[in-house]
Amino acid sequence: MIDSKEVYENFVKWLRNSWGHLPDSEELLPTLMLAYTPQEAELLTGMPFAECSIEDLAELKHVDPDVLAPLLDSLSSRGLFFRIKRGSIFTYRLVDARFVFLRSFWWSGRDDDQTRAVAPRVNRYYRQGFGDNWKNVHTKGLRVLPVRQTIEDPRHILPYEDALQVLQNEDRFAVATCACRHRKGLDPSQPRCKHETANCLHFGRYAGYIIDNGLGREIAREEAQEILTKSADAGLVHAVSNWQREVDTICNCCKCCCLYLEAFHVLKHSKPMNHSNYEIRTNATTCSGCGLCEKRCPLEALSLEESAEALNKIGKIAVLKPGICVGCGVCAYKCPTGSLTLRRREILDHPPLDVAEQRKRFLAEREAVKLGSRARS
């Protein structure tokens, strides 16, 4: 007879061996219990976070490979495990709870009793400490990509700053449901979002994972570009994996649902994601004071203020609040007078070269935060 509570407690202990942030909360065990059966939690406890063959995992779990494979395939099709094709074979690994509850569990766009039960608990858990994984660190999980058309001088844009160049560097593309938007949409306590949900772009290994496990669909490069264009029109922020080589994701983020923007607006993190190397500037002589930029800015970084430089009828222009702009270009993209443009920042912020360096930077920064907190106490 399985002691369910003990099984889930052991599962939590094991999940905490990964790099993901899994703080205590009244929501933690109930959320896991809704997402995983006791048998699944027991099976996954002790599973490695590094890719392994089915034979290695079967030996570890003392199960026949032909019995284990369908179980892991089913978990992968629900976004609870990672199965990816390497050549002619599949390899498997356990993923941390942060990846599951804030990303892969929602990619398929499932709308059933289970996902509707899990969504509000994850949303509450996020605000009870789960969302503080990136708090007080500089190296975030996502980095803003500016809308190219809004850059004043695009001649010096670097390859990793250009969404079109990112797409050119990839050869396999998938689109999945936006995890943040879908999770919030299934929660009756959350405000309704007007934006498209099927616009989360993935490349490389994540594209393979999503396609092979039925969590999204394969698309061509041209459709990926169309999705980016529609997202810019809708006022969504392009945010890419925060490293230069072999990026795996471009999110199209809205203020009401994005977990990074929620961290800024609700959890009061110092910044939502790493900014681009551009910042918005206003041409006071042509600004009409229409206020559209103020409405579109996802950071609330712009406001209409009286100015002696204003030449419009209302005597106000768009003014940037210092230190907030992430350089997305969402405001400038629809400016009717072309009065807003992105200009190069004086100090450039170069992202990590690859995911390994990003993880190394993040962990070092998080440890420094912990040491600083201990010293102050």
N, C-alpha and C positions, 0 to 999 in steps of 0.2 A: 504493500500500500504506500503510495507516494505522499509524503508530507508536503503539500503544495507550497506552504509558506517558506519552508526550509529550502525547497528547490529554487524558488525565486530569489531568496536571500543569497544563496550560493551563486546564482546567475549574476546578480548585481555585483558581488565580490569579483567575479571573473571579468565582467565587462569593465570594471575599473582598472584592469591591467592594461587597457588600451589608453591612447592619449586623450580620448574624449572626456569631457567634463560631465560627471554624473553625480551631482550633489544629492544629499538627503532631502526628502520632501514627502509630504503626505500623499503626493500624487505618483511617486515613483513606482512602488509595487503594484498599485491598481492599474497603472498604465501598462506595465509589463504583462500583467495577468490578462489584460484584454487583448494584447497583441500576440502573445505566445501561449500555447497550451502548456500545462505542466510537463508533458512529455517532450515538447519542443525545447523548453527552457533547460530541462535536464540533459537533453541531447547536445545542446549548444554549449553548455558549460564545459570549459576545458578545450574547446575548439580553438585552433591557432588563428591569430590575426594576420598571418602571412599565408600566401597562396600555397596550397598543397594538392596533391593528386587525390582522387577518390580512394585509391588503395591505401595511401598513408592515413587518411582520416578513418577509414574502415578498421585499420589495424589499431589505431588509437582508441576507437570506441568499441572494439571487439564486436563488430557487426559485419555481415557479408556486404561487399561493395554493391552487389545488385539490389540489396535491401536499402542501403544507405542513400544511394544516388537519387532515387525518386523522392525521398524525404527532403534532401537538400535542394533538389530541383523545384519542389513545391514551395519551399521557403524563399528561394530566389525569385520565383514568380510573384511573390508578395512583397518583395523588397526587404526581406528579413535576413538575407544571406547574400554572399557575393559569388556568383558563378560566371566565369568568363572563358571563352574559347581561346586556347593557345595552340595554333596549328590545327591539328585534327582532334585534339582532346580538350576536355574542360578541366579547369582548375578551380579550387574553391577556397574561400576564407571567410571567417567571421568578421562582421563589421561592427563598429562601436554603435552604441545606442543613439548618439548624436546624429550619426549618418542616417540611421533608420528613421528616427522620429521627426527629424527636420528635413529629410530629403527623400530617400528611396521608398519609404512606405506609401508616399502620396503620388509618386510619378505616374502610376498607371491611371490615375483619375478614378479609382474605384469609389463607388458611393453605395455602401451597404451598412448593415447594422454594426459591424465591427469598426469600420473607419469612422462612422458617426459617433461611436462611443469613445474611441481613442482621441479624436480631434480636440474636444474641449479640455480633456485632461492634459494633453501636451501643451495646449495654449496656456493653461494655468501653471503648469510646471515650468514653462519657459520664463514666466515672470517671478517664479519662486527660486531662482538661482540657476536654472538650466541655461538661461540665456546669457550668463555671465562668463562663458568660456573665453570670449575675446575682450573682456573688460580690462582697461588700463594697459593694454599692449598695443604697440604700434603696428605690428605685422598682422593684419586681419586675414580672413579667409577669402575675401573678394576684393577686387580693385576696380575702380571706375574706368570705363572706356568712354572717352568723349565722343559725341556725335561729330563726325568728321566735318560736315558742312558748316559747323559753327566755329571752327578754328580760324582765327584771323590769318595766320600764316602757316598753312599745312606743309610747307617745304621741309620743316625740321621735325615732323612727327616721327617718332621711333616705331619700328615694326610692332613691338608689343603694346603700343598705345592705339593702334589702328585696328578697328573691328574687321575691316575688309581684309587686312593682312593676316589677321588671326584665321579667318575663314580660308584664305589661300593656302595656309600652311597645313590644313587638315585634308584628309581624304575620305573620312567617314563621318556622317552626321546623323544625329537623332534628335527628335523633338519629344519632350515629355510634358506632362502637366506640371505647372508651377506648384511646387510643394507648399509654399507659403500661402498662396492664394486658395488652393484647394482645401488646405487644413483649416484656414479661417472660414471658408465658405461652408464647411460642414458643421460649424459651431454656431448655434442660434444666438449666442451672446455677443458675437462679433458683428460689426457693421458690414453691410453688403458691399462688395467690390464690383465696380463696373467693368473691370478690365478682362481681356482675354486670358484664359488659363493655359491654353496649349501653346506656350511660347518659351519654354525652358530648353535651351540648346545645349547639346552635349557632343563631345568629340572623342576620338581615340578609344581608350579602354572603356570609358563610361558609355560611349555610344554602343559599343559591342555588348556591354552588360545589359543595357536597356533594350536593345533590339533582340538579343538572344533569349531574354527572359520575359518578353512581352510587356515591358513596362512603358513602352512608347513606340514610336514608329521611325523607320529609317527615311531620311529625306535627302534631296540633292543639295549641293552648295547654293544653288539659285534660290531654293525655298528658304534656306537659312537666312540668306540676305533679305528676302522679302519679309521675313518675320522681324528682323532687326529694323527695317524701315517702318513697318506698321507699329512696332513698339515705340520708336522715336516719335511718330505722329501722335501716339496716345499719351506721350509724356512719361514713358517708363525709362528708368535708368539702366543703361547697359553696364553690367558688372561681371568681370571675368575672373577666373581662377587667378589668385595672386602670385603668379610666377610667370616667367617668360617663355619657357620651353614646354611643349606638349601640354598646353592647357586642356582642361577637360570640360569646361562649362562656361557658357555665357548666360547669366540670368537677366531678365528684364523686369526690374523691380519697381513696385509701387509703394507709396508712402504708407498706405493703410494695411498692407499685409507683409511686406518684406521683413524677415527676422532681423536683418542688420539695421534697417531704418527704425524698426521697433526698439532695438537696443538703444538707439540714439534718442528717440523721442520719448519713450516710456521708461526704459531702464536707466536713462541719463548717462550712457557711456559718452566719453569725450568726443568720439567720432564714430560713424556707422561702419565705414569700410575705407580702405586706402584710397585717397583722392588721386585723380589724374594729375599730370604735370601741367595742368592749365587751370586758370581761374577766370571767372567772368568779369568783364569790364563794360561800363555803360557809356555811351556817347550822349552826353547831356543835351547837346544841341539838337539832336534828332529824336530823342525819346518823347513819345506822345503822352506818357503817363496813363496808358490804358489799363495797366495793372495785370495784364495777362501773365507776365513773367512771375509775378508774386503768387498767382494761383497755381502755376505749373511747377514751381520749385519744390522738390520733395524734402528739402532741408529747412524750408522757411527762411532762407538766407537773404531774400530780397524783400524790400518794402518800399512803398512810395512815400517820398519825403519832400518837403518844400525845399527848393534850391534856387539860388540867385542865377544859376546857369540855365535853368529851365526856360525854353522858348515856347512851350506849349500853353494852352489856355488855362490849365489848372495850376500851373506853377510848381508842379511836382515831377520828380524823375525817380527811376528805379535806383535804389542805393543798396549796396552790398554790405551785409553785416560782416565784420572781420572774423576770419578764422573758421568760417562754417562751410563755405563753398567747396564742393567735392569735384568741381570741374566736369560735370556731366554734359552740359550744353543743352539740357532739356528746355530751359527758359529761352535761350537764344534761337533754338530751332524754329519756334513759331512766332518770334518777335515780328510784328507787322511792319515795323520801320527799319529793321536791321540794326537796331541801336545797341544790341548786346552781342558781344563776341568773346570767344575764349582766347586768352593770351597766355603765353608761356610763363610759368612761375620762375622767379629768380633762382630759387633753390629746388633742384630736381630730386625726386624720390624714385630711386631705381628699385624695382621689385626683385625678389629672389630669382635666381636663374632657373631653379626647378623646384618640384614639390619637396624634395629632401631638404633643400636649403630653407624653404619656407617653413617647414616643420621645425627645423633646428633653430631658426630665428625666433619663432613663436614660443617654443618651449623655454629658451633662454630668457626671453622677456617676461614670461609668466613666472619663472623662478625668481627673477629680479624683483618682481612685484611682491611676491611672497616674502622675500628676505627684507624688503623695505617695510612691509607691514609689520613683521616681527620686531624690527629694530625700533619702530615708532611705539610699539606696545611695551 
